[in-house]
Amino acid sequence: MRIIIIIIIIFIKRETERNGERKEMATEINPIRFGIIGCADIARKVSRAIALAPNAVLVAVGSRSLEKAQRFIAANRLDASVVRPIGSYEEVLEDPGIDAVYVPLPTSLHVRWAVAVAERGKHLLLEKPTAVCAAELDIILEACRSRGVQFMDCTMWMHHPRTTKMRELLSDSARFGQIQTVHSHFSFAGKPDFLQNDIRVKPGLDVLGALGDVGWYCIRSILWAFDYELPKKAIALHGTVRNDSGIILSCGSSLLWEDGKVATFHCDFLTHLTMELSVVGTNGSLRLNDFVIPFEEDKAQFSFGSALSFNDLVTGWHTLPSKHIVVTSLPQEALMVQEFSRLAGSVRASVSKPDDKWPTISRKTQVVLDAVKASIDQGCTPVDIVGAGFSRRAPDLLLGAMAEVEWEIRFKGFIWLVLVFDPFSRVLSNMEDGLVAEHGLLELERDAKRWPDLNMDALFTTCIFFLYLLYTGDALHYLKTNLNDPNNVLQSWDPTLVNPCTWFHVTCNNDNSVIRVDLGNAQLSGALVPQLGLLKNLQYLELYSNNISGTIPSDLGNLTNLVSLDLYLNGFTGEIPDSLGKLTKLRFLLYCVAILVRPGHRLMYCAVIEGVILSVSSLGCKGKHSPAKGVPLVGDSRLNNNSLSGSIPKSLTNITALQVLDLSNNNLSGEVPSTGSFSLFTPISFANNPLLCGPGTTKACPGAPPLSPPPPFVPPTPPSSQGSSASSTGAIAGGVAAGAALLFAAPAILFAWWRRRKPQEHFFDVPAEEDPEVHLGQLKRFSLRELQVATDNFSNKNILGRGGFGKVYKGRLADGSLVAVKRLKEERTPGGELQFQTEVEMISMAVHRNLLRLRGFCMTPTERLLVYPYMANGSVASRLRERLPSEPPLDWSTRRKIALGSARGLSYLHDHCDPKIIHRDVKAANILLDEDFEAVVGDFGLAKLMDYKDTHVTTAVRGTIGHIAPEYLSTGKSSEKTDVFGYGIMLLELITGQRAFDLARLANDDDVMLLDWVSIFYCFLLITSGLYLVLVAQNEESFSDYLFMDYKILFDVWVKGLLKEKKLEMLVDPDLQNDYVESEVESLIQVALLCTQGSPMERPKMSEVVRMLEGDGLAERWEEWQKVEVVRLEEMAPRHLNSEWILDSTDNLRPVELSGPR
């Protein structure tokens, strides 16, 4: 039996070793694909390391400028056929082909972008220092932990095998003994410009200066020597030097352990290069003088000596320290990347979880760094650092003082605290004068007369950034503790973290202020807390569709920046606070409480601020409520499909602005009121209440005269613009409703009234299945709630695509039909609603077999959504380049059918719509395929639809580079010939299967260009069978020469040469596997060349393109064009800078920039 067990153990051990070997081999065969966001000089070393590491490959470099990313690739000699330049950070993070991201951004941006990397499931290699403070690092580490991705910081020297060898000696108790002290020193001499302007010394970028840069290495080396045992205290050394902005240029510190061990370090940007580390033990000492960057890449050394006595020194008869040399096959930065990629590969292969060693080491380093920084800022006093660093709580003394004074905090303004009574009667302001340091610590000179009873060291040592976020985090933490969360929706709301900006369901602005809380449909219960009123910058509070009860806190009236307050489908009770009248910026207020009608009978009360849109669906309020006193009500009232009983309160007739009332399907009894707004409502409002009588019902009340038509009701006149502000500030508007199926309540009257209220231009957003359906012709108006339900609240899992106009979501309506919901992303400006509606109506009138039919729309103050039928076969672009392995490629007959169908659709837009519709972004991604693979042109009309607010833009070009016609690019003026050009490029995509290269989002906007012709280069790009040619000029004149000459040579000589020599296989998509009709390919290429002529006057109309594709007139048009081109080329040839091109070579292409296939 023992033998069998031994054999099994040996077998398991060998299999484990083999699995490890297979895992490493798999990582090398399938390397970790890196992206970089940021092109700082420090990224050069890591980009080279990625290229050297055998299990890593760099595939993308992202920058805010595409040109900068391209320069970085060229300057570092990266393989342009593998590494893609990308003009935004976001696109790198969204790329599914990237496994890990290296972040060499300024430290102040780490908490934002590092968290974004982790949240997208990508492994994170973060440049040191990892964060401004430990609390921010905690946010980053928690994001990595929760998403199961590997984290590592870029302290490169730790990955050198020399470090392992030194650790072996330090662990040798006989030779080294017990560690006693460590000293590290890292410095270099920065030039004057560096000391004032480098990223590492700029207040808004890297606020830690030399301490965060070279000091990080010193602290890490000390912790490494002590095997990462945290010291007890940090005491900064006197003599700290700062630049004019208060950033540290030189500093030092002592670190003390409880058992008497001591370490010291010094770091600076002011003296010659020094990289020393000395570790002293009871029996020996270790020393090296290049501990950060070895002087030689392939080998590194250190010295180790035994303890010496004084006599040895006096006589000189001592043994010299021995030198140890460690040889490496890779430089240390490549070894770091190799180790990181190994760990990431294991996680990717589900072999292991992320290694927690590296996050732990990083955090300990950051905690010590924080303590040293605090000691410096406190005048070199000791700072206790045992445990996990600082508490996020401000000192009790400070908080007690704050409770008694009027104060305000501005994170990136000049005023941080306003103290208004003695002894706090001073204004702390003007950060540039040094009262408030940019690194976040509040600094005040001690003034015994004005501050007699305060310990200033204890009072103002806490980071003011923490203080700013304290109230934000506390407010949300109080909310969390007051709510029941059965689904752990609030699990990420960690009260030990200062900054709540990376908590799920919380959105912040660039100043780390919470501006949005989204907790709709989260099955939360409990009550709201008054501390929510501390979120001064909050704009959206979305708590709809939960089971929250209790009263609405009056403190919500302090949220003066609030734009949307959505509390419907909850169980709130009590009065509506008068303080909500202070929310003057509110555009969307929806709350729901219960009105006590009679004991045991409830009405639901849902209201809006006067003149603001109301959106309601099935209400489920609970509890009791006394109606708000003296508050005018405006809006809809729906209380249908409940079990309400008793009579209809006469007081409801006082709601003079009540527009929709539905009390159907209840057990109400008694007489229906006939005065006030009740005169508007039809019997539908009271249907299926058999005990009701009187006006609006089918029977008269006992003793009452026969029913007669109700007297006319005149709606109230809206307030003037001068008085509307004052009235809306002090009044809350609302309506009362019962049931769940909405009705048409005098729709013609309501619509006419809305037209009369045109100066306010507000619209109703109500559920389509319950509300009177608002139609524009055959176009249906959907409710926002209906589309939220259809798309699972616009869940990312339902995203079908992203484009210049927004995201497209797959949705399923209540009737089971599938739709595509385009959520237009640009913010609206007031007064644009009517024009938006007009443009939507125009789009809906374009009905053709090859045009995507607009099924409906949704319009609220904050949203614009378009609803289209769902196209099961996606877009032409996705079928050409993103199809699944199980999907067959588009065959030639289908491609030809797509070419003809899309041409017919565009021809209809140009020739049969009045006014004509110019698409402005014709490309394969906007040609959709229905269930029969018939081409359906989508996104038409959107360019004009989205331009109605761009009154400040002098020249706006919308479209995708590579598809934009040259005259549109240079003048901003579009015509139907603009679409013809884009269609010609789309034909080339159909033929070649290749993508027209996207130069960049020049305005940081997906697939959209907003060009400022003063500063933006003129660019143009064309695709030909995998070769991408970028033509760039500095001004409009040279643009004409370069663009059209190079463009014509490329097509006229190269493409026409292929046609003449019958070498179509060089052009045609390999997926066709030579299964195509050559004559038809030639015809489509000819049409594409005709459509992409430089002059718009020489391009055919789309109606002519349709005829040519049908076999009518192509030969004549092609022959005519060839004759004209011969003359043009002869005229242009003498001026062309590259008339000596050899077409089979790209060695001498000086004026252009080439890149390989993307």
BELQUI-V671479 format. One line per field, one symbol per residue. ss: DSSP state (H for helix, E for strand, C for the rest). phi: phi as a letter, one per 30 degrees, with the letter a starting at -180 (. if undefined). burial: + if it has 16 or more other C-alpha atoms within 10 Angstrom, else -. A space follows every 50 residues. Layout:
ss=???
phi=???
burial=???
//
This chain:
ss=CHHHHHHHHHHHHHHHHHHHHHHHHHHHHCCEEEEEECCCCCHHHHHHHH HHCCCEEEEEEECCCHHHHHHHHHHCCCCCCCCEEECCHHHHHHCCCCCE EEECCCHHHHHHHHHHHHHCCCEEEECCCCCCCHHHHHHHHHHHHHHCCC EEECCHHHHCHHHHHHHHHHCCCCCCCCEEEEEEEEECCCCHHHHHHCHH HCCCCCCCHHHHCHHHHHHHHHHHHCCCCCCCEEEECCCCEECCCCCEEE EEEEEECCCCCEEEEEEECCCCCEEEEEEEECCEEEEECECCCCCCCCEE EEEEEECCCHHHHHHCCCCCCEEEEEECCCCHHHHHHHHHHHHHHHHHCC CCCCCHHHHHHHHHHHHHHHHHHHHHHCCCCCEECCCCCCCCCCCHHHHH HHCCCCCCCCCCCCCCEECCCCCCCCEECCHHHCCECCCCEECCCCCCCC CCCCCHHHHCCCEHHHHHHHHHHHHHHHHHHCEEECCCCCCCCCCCCCCH HHCCCEEECCCCCEEEEECCCCCEEEECCHHHHHCCCCCEEECCCCEEEE CCCHHHHHCCCCCEEECCCCEECCCCCHHHHHCCCCCEEEEEEEEEEECC EEEEEEEECCCCECCCCCCCCCCCCCCCCCCCCEEEEECECCCCEECCCH HHHHCCEEEEEECCCCEEEEECCCCHHHHHCCHHHHCCCCEEECCCCCCC CCCCCCCCCCCCCCCCCCCCHHHHHHHHHHCCEEEEECECCCCCCCHHHH HHHHHHCCCCCCCCCCCCCCCCCCEECCEEECCHHHHHHHCCCCCHHHEE EEECCEEEEEEECCCCCEEEEEEECCCCCCCCHHHHHHHHHHHHCCCCCC ECCEEEEEECCCCEEEEEECCCCCEHHHHHHCCCCCCCCCCHHHHHHHHH HHHHHHHHHHHCCCCCCCCCCCCHHHEEECCCCCEEECCCCHHHHHCCCC CCCCCCECCCCCCCCHHHHHHCCCCHHHHHHHHHHHHHHHHHCCCCCCCC CCCCCCCCECCCCCCCCEEEEEEECCEEEEEEECCHHHHHHHHHHHHHHH HHHHHHHHHHCCCHHHCCCHHHCCCCCHHHHHHHHHHHHHHCCCCHHHCC CHHHHHHHHCCCCHHHHHHHHHHHHHHHHHHHHCCCCCCCCCCCCCCCCC CCEEECCC
phi=.ddddddddddddddddddddddddddddcddccbccjcdeddddddddd ddddcbbccabcbdbddddddddddchddddcccdbdadedddddddccb bcccdeedcddddddddddcicdcccddddadaddddeddddddddcicd caccddddcddedddddddddddddcicdcabbbbbaacddedddcbded bcedcbdchddddddedddddddedchiddddbbbdddjdcbddciddca aaacbccddjdbbbabbaccbddbbcbbbccdcabbbbcbddbedbddab bacbbddccddddddiccddedcccccbcbdddddddddddddddddddh dadeddddedddddddddeedddddddciiddbdbdjcidddddeedddd dddcbdbbbbdbccccbcccbddcdbccbheddjdbdddjcdbbddbddc bdccdddddcddeddddededdddeddddddcccbdchdcddddddcdcd dcddibbbddcicdcabcbdhchdbjbdbddeddddcdcbbcbdhbbdbi cdddddddddcdcbbbbdhbbdbiddddddddddddcbbbbbbccddbei bbcdbbbbdeicdcbbbecbdbjcaceecicdcbkcbbbdhbcdbicddd ddddddcdcbbbcdibcdbjddebchddddcceddbdhbdcdbjeibcbd deicdedbedddccddddddddcddddddcbccaacbbjbcdbdcheddd ddddddceedhcbdbbdddcceddccicdcccddddddddchhhdddcdc abbdckcccdbbdddjddbccccdcddccejcdddeddddddddddcaec bddddabbbbdcbbbccbddcdcicdddddbbddedcddddddddddddd ddddddddddcbcbddccdiadaddcccbddchddbdcididddedcdcd ddcdbccclcejcdddddddciccaddddddedddddddddciccddcel cdchbehbcbccddbcddbabbcbhicccccbbdadddedddddddddee dddddddddddhcdddcdeeddhicacedddedddddddddcdddddcdd dddddeddddjbjdddddddddddddddddddeddddbdcecddbbdcdd dcbcbddc
burial=----------------------++-+++--+++++++++---+--+++++ ++++++++++++++++-+++-++----+-+--++++++++-++----+++ +++++++++++++++++++++++++++++++++++++++++++++--+++ +++++++++++++--+--++----++++++++++++++-+----++--++ +++-++++++++++++++++++++++---++++++++--+-+--++++++ +++++++---++++++++++---+++++++++++++++++++++----++ +++++++-------------+------+-+++++++++++++++++++-- --+++---+-++++++++++++++++++-+++++++--++-+-+---+-- -+--+---+-+---+++++----+---++-+---+++++++++------- -----+---+++++++++++++++++++++--+++---++-++++-++++ ++++++++---+++++++++-++++++++-++++++++++++++++++++ ++++++++++++++++++++++++++++++++++-++++++++++++--- -++++++++++++++++++++++++-+---++++++++++++-+++++-- -++-++++++++++++++++++++++++++++-++++++++++++++--+ +-------------+------------++++++++++++++++++-+--+ --++-----+++++++++++++++-+--+++++++++--+++++---++- --++++++++++-----+++++++---+----+--++-+++++++++--+ +++++++++++--++++++++-+++++-++--+------+-+-+++-+++ ++++++++++-----+++++++++++++++--++++++++++++++--+- ----++++++++++++++++-+-++++++++++++++++++++++++-++ +++++++++++-+----++++++++++++++++-----++++++++++++ ++--++-++----+--+++--+--------++++++++++++++-+--++ ++++++-++----+--+---+----------------+------------ ---++-++
//
